[in-house]
Amino acid sequence: MGSRKAFDRINHDYLVESLRRFGFGRNFINWIKLLYTNATFRIKINNAISDSIPFKSGVRQGCSLSGNLFVICLEPLLHNIRRNPRIPGVIPPGGQYPAVIKSIFNDPSANTTIKLSAYADDVTTIVFSVDDECATKATFQLYNKASGGKTNEDKTLILWCSDWLDPPPFESKVNRNWGDFLGVPIDTTGKLPSSELTKIVSNVRRQIGIWSNIESSLFERATILKAFICSRFVYIFSLMLVSNNIVDNLQKEINNYLWKQKRPTVKFKTCIGKRSDGGVGLIHLNAMISSFRIKCGLKMIDPVPRVWKFYAYQYCGIAIRPYAPWIWSNLVPHFDDKIYFFGDVAVHTGKWLKEGGHTLINNSEQTVYWHLIYRRLFKQSICYQRNTHLENSPFFKIIHSCGLSSAAIEFWFLLAHYGINTRARLGRNDEEKRCYFCDLPETTSHLFITCRFFNEVYLLLMEHVKRISGLFISREEDTIIYLKIISDIPSRIKQRQITYLVGNYLNVIWRFRTLSYFRDNCEPIVGCVKTFNACL
């Protein structure tokens, strides 16, 4: 059942009465009255502000309390549906056996009949006949009359699940193929419709195309992927089974966007790590989907009563029985079938528990996703092997927190991972490998550490570092590029200041070198010094 502007239609008198009936104290109710009694709003159009307009319905948008207030107001509707004998509902598998009920609810006499599923204003009920539909609509109309709500007939849909019995003549629109449940497309067999899957993949590619036209750094693109692109479909993929080919192809699309359709210079298994560990925070789709499956499995074996466990136990009993024997019952059939959602949950959860993963979800611990990344997938950068002091150094973490520009952070990240293509790496002969500023080969160590052309910039860096810390910065790769110098500085503030200096030193040299490359002639070093001073 769909509602029209559900949050905006809650009558304030109904809100207060609902709070009172639920037993909230007088002081709390008075505070709510203070927020909503005689409340007004004003409209601003082209810098012209209207007079105050009173409103006597609706909860405030953006208020952290509004969601809870709406749920309280909706509960009388849900309560009436549950206790209405004309709305039959369904009994889940095993719901008729006291022993099975006790294993889930710890109470063999608990009512297991499922009549509805609700999340915020999205309410789904179960009907078998026209009489069931009429009883359900009558309950909604009573609620609308009391609360000020209004049913959206255009969004009200019946998904008929029988493949051999035709639906009765319902008043509402009937779909026999698929429907939306909490924003997830689902067909009558419980799977993701192929037409909707095609739309999801096309939408991801369209979003990537849009964001590709916006200039952004490597880390900004990783954030865009996580917040704006992947979040649109990972939620659906976490609840539905999708073929590995689809997931792998989407992962390739994501990786190509991250590297702007160029060849990656840092390994994928390094990029998926946290930024503080030398990664980019690039989302790993298979690990993300697997983490959702595992969290579902862990909720299934925890002691909290959940009615969906009746359905899960059938498909998880065989795989999870060694770790949670109470989920097994001879009263219900058990299937070892991976083509269904809970079967896939059983596979992932069983593997997790076999590897020694924790059995309870603890918000204070590292999430399941990051456990999977670091236990199975993440590969530390080779720079940790070549620079042993990095094991106990906050090198990458301090790079991201010292205030450098996104461009400087990205360059330093690539430099630290040996992802910068110098002439010595790309050149095919001695002439092509030669430094722009001297006759030696242009390696990273030469360009940023030993090239005499940049002596003046190095002396300026050394002067600032000595002023801040009193230490002399030696002209060595691990000291400058990998910040070995900060291991002798106890002050976090001074560590960040020196990191900021070194980051700009490296970035300025590379920008100056690149500018010389495009101009085919070397600019005077004074330009590089001025740029470095400007950054400071």
NUTI-434676 format. One record per residue (C-alpha): x, y, z. Coordinates in steps of 0.1 Angstrom, whole numbers, plus 5000, padded with zeros to 4 digits. Layout:
<atoms>
XYZ ...
</atoms>
This chain:
<atoms>
500050005000 501450344990 500850665010 500751014995 503051255013 502951035044 505351245066 503551565057 500051455066 500351345102 497851545122 499351705153 496351625175 496651265164 500451275171 499951395207 497151145213 499350855200 502150955224 499650965253 498250625244 501750475242 502350595278 504850875272 505251105301 503651445304 506951635302 507951465270 504551525254 504751895264 508051925247 506551775215 503652025218 506152305222 507752205189 504552165169 501752385185 501252705166 504152615144 504552825112 506752835081 507653095054 508353055017 511253235000 510953284963 513553504945 514653664978 510953754985 509753595018 506053525024 504053585055 504053325082 501853025073 500652795101 500652415097 498852165118 500051845101 503351685093 506551625111 509651835105 512051735078 515651695088 514751655125 516251345141 513151295161 510751295131 511350935120 510550805155 507451015158 506150895124 506750525134 504750585166 501950735146 501950445122 501950175148 498150195155 497550105118 499949805120 498349695153 494849705138 496049495108 497649235130 494549185152 491949205123 490648845119 489448935083 493148975073 494448615074 498248645069 500448335065 502148095089 505848055080 507447705076 507647545111 505447815126 502847555136 505347355158 505947475194 509447325194 510447535163 508747845177 510547805210 513947785192 513248125177 511048315201 511948135234 508148105238 506347805223 502947985224 504148295205 501948405175 503948345143 501348455118 502848715094 500348975082 502549265072 505949405067 506549775073 509450015070 508650385075 505750465052 506250145031 503649895043 503249555026 500349325036 499248975025 495848915007 494348594991 490948724981 488849024974 487549015009 491049035023 491749335001 488549515012 489349445049 492849585044 491749895026 489049955053 491749945079 493850195060 490850425055 490150425092 493750515099 493650795072 490550945088 492150955122 495651065112 495051285081 496851035058 495950955023 496450625003 498150664970 496150434947 498650474919 501450324940 499250044955 500149714938 499249354943 502049104934 500148774926 502548494935 500648184922 501748044889 498847814884 495848004899 494548324883 494048624907 490548724917 489149054905 490949284928 490349654928 494049744929 496449694901 497749334899 501149234886 501948864880 505648924870 507449134896 507049424920 509049644943 509549554980 511249825000 512849954968 514049614957 512649464925 511549104931 509648854910 507248584921 510148334926 512048574949 514648664923 515748984906 513949034873 516449034844 514849354829 515449544862 519049404864 519649544829 518349884840 520549884871 523749804851 522850074825 522150324852 525650254868 527350314834 525350634829 526350764863 529950674857 529750864824 528251174841 530851174869 533751114844 533151464830 533851624864 537551684873 538451504905 541351344922 541950964927 540650974963 537751194954 536750944927 536950664952 534550854975 532150924946 532050554938 531250464973 528750744981 526950814948 527450524923 527850194942 525350274969 522550274943 522949904935 524949744964 521849754985 519849554959 522749314953 523049254990 519449124991 519248944958 521348684940 523348824910 525648624887 529348664892 529748784857 527549084863 529449174895 532849124879 531949344849 530649614872 533949594892 535849654860 533749954852 534450094886 538150034884 538250194849 536550504863 538950524893 541950524869 540250744843 540350464817 544150444820 546350154831 546450124869 549750214885 548850064919 547549704924 543849654928 544449454960 546249744975 543650004964 540849824983 542649885016 542050185040 543750505032 545650495064 547150155053 548150285018 544950205000 542350424983 539250275000 538050144966 534949934971 535349554965 531849444953 532149074960 533549144995 530749395001 528049154990 529648875010 529749095042 525949155039 525348785036 527548715066 525848985087 522448825078 523748485088 525048625122 521748785129 520148445121 522148265149 521948535175 519248505202 517148795191 513648675180 513048745143 510148595123 512148565091 514348305108 511548045100 512448085063 516148105068 516447785089 515347565060 518347675038 520947745065 520447435088 522847205070 525747455066 525447635099 524447335121 528047265133 528247625147 524647675158 523047335164 519847485177 518747595142 518347235132 514947075136 513546745122 510146905120 510947115089 512647025056 516247135051 517747225017 521347255006 520447484977 522647784968 520347924941 518248084968 519148384989 519348205023 521247925007 523948174997 523848325032 524547985046 527547935023 529148275032 528348245069 529647885071 532947985055 533248295078 532648075110 535047805097 537848075094 537248175131 535148485125 533148625154 529548505159 528148835172 527849175155 529649425177 529549785166 532749865184 534749605164 535949635128 533149565104 532649235086 533549405053 536949515065 537649185082 537049025048 539249275030 542249235053 541848865060 541448745024 542149014999 544349315008 547949314997 550249565014 552349784991 555849684983 557050004998 556549845033 559049575023 561649825010 561250075039 560849875071 560350185093 556850225077 555549925097 555450145129 554850475111 551550665104 552950755070 549850735048 547550845076 549451165082 549651245045 545851255044 545551465076 548251735072 546251975050 547751905016 545751964985 544051664969 546351684939 549451674962 548051384982 547351184950 550851254936 552551154969 550450834971 551450734936 555050824942 555150614974 553650314955 556250354927 553450454904 555150764889 556450704854 559850874851 562050894820 564350614834 561250384835 559750474801 562850554781 564250304756 567750444753 570150654773 568950974757 565350914765 566150814801 568251124808 567051384833 565751714819 568051914842 571351704841 572951414823 572051144848 569050904844 565751044857 564850804885 562550904913 565450904937 567451124914 564751374906 563451434941 566551364962 569951404944 569351624914 571551934918 569252144898 566852154928 569452224954 567952564962 564452404968 566052144990 567952395011 564652595015 562952275027 565752195051 565652545065 561952525073 562252175088 565152285111 563152585122 560152365132 561852065147 565552155151 566451845131 568551815100 566751645071 569251425053 569051395015 567851035014 564850864998 563450705029 563951025049 562151255025 559751055003 558850805031 559051055060 561550865082 562451195098 559051225116 559850905136 562151115158 559551385164 557051315193 554851615186 551951525162 551551895153 555151915142 554851585123 551951725103 553852055096 556851865083 554651635062 552951945047 556352085038 557651765023 554451705004 554652044987 558352004981 557651674961 554651814943 556352134933 559351954918 557051724898 554952004885 558052194875 559451894858 556151824839 555952184828 559452164814 558451844796 555652014778 557652324770 560652134757 562952364776 563952404812 562552704831 564852884856 564852734891 563653054906 560152974893 560152654913 561352824944 558653084941 556052814937 557352634968 557252954988 553753024976 552552684989 553952765023 
</atoms>
